[in-house]
Amino acid sequence: MPKAPFRRAACALALMLVGASPAQAQREAQQGMPKMEPAAAPAEPDAIPLYGQATPGSAASEVWSKAGGVDYTVRNVTRPTLTPVLPDPAKATGAAVVVAPGGAFMLLAMDHEGWGVAHALAAKGIAAFVLKYRLLPTPGDEGEAGAYMMHKMMAGLPDPTRQPTLTDPEAAADGREAIKLVRANAARWGVDPARVGMIGFSAGAMTALQTVLTARPGEKPAFFGYIYGPQPRVDVPADAPPMFDALALDDPLFPSQGFPIAQGWLAARRPVEIHGYQQGSHGFGLGVPGTTTTLVMDEFVAWMAMQGMLTRR
């Protein structure tokens, strides 16, 4: 059984996954989950069904909430969508990034790790596409859902030194389809199909990684950002795309044990960059004020430029 400090860390993680800041999460972890206020589904006029007319599920299954009355989260997604957030044409670089929010495969932090990230990328001339991928089912009632998600998350994290066992193959399938959809509509959205990448946060990072590992040759993202995902080494394919790996060294969910996953990229002679921030906890999103995690998006974009992904063609 996990020790009490890890239980508190996991509880703090759960809070951050639903939109609470790391500092708020650490405070509220002692009292349980933050108040999740039911919310009407936001208007998503630009959301595109991921598989066209064949898209499974229904929007009616979705349970929307606001964490602390502020940030949108959604559960029970059965109908995946992709929402374009396009840059000013005068600033557009032609690069594109599919954005995968996190939430332990049971929830998506749509504001914190989705729309906010997409708008930050678009402001830098990068076309962004927020992926609302399919999730594992949770109870409809907020109170029941909180307890259920905590139980499932703890079961999926039996030991902080091991790879999480909580996964969802449908999320990776949606990641692969999102890359295909952006490339198929490259002319429509003004992007270069050879410069379509992905960035994911926590479970979204795991989704991005599985997209890379399971996509057929020629269909992988051109690059990807792996933001506060677990770090164990994986088998790296010879055609693996460049990886940007970022984690706070005080992450309570994935305590620092080096960066074996990045070492695997190096062993495979594939490009990789590592950022280990001194502070930031888990779920820092676009950054925790007062820490260097606030530089994560600037560094990711600078890294993209170093890979030649921002060069107009």
Secondary structure, 3 states (H helix, E strand, C coil): CCCHHHHHHHHHHHHHHCCCCHHHHHHHCCCCCCCEEECCCCCCCCCEECCHHHCCCCHHHCEEEEECCCEEEEECCCCCEEEEECCCCCCCCCCEEEEECCCCCCCECCHHHHHHHHHHHHCCCCEEEEEECCCCCCCCCHHHHHHHHHHHHHHHCCCCCCCCCCCCHHHHHHHHHHHHHHHHCHHHHCCCHHHEEEEEECHHHHHHHHHHHHCCCCCCCCCEEEECCCCCCCCCCCCCCCEEEEEECCCCCCCCCCCHHHHHHHHCCCCEEEEEECCCCCCCCCCCCCCHHHHHHHHHHHHHHHCCCCCCC
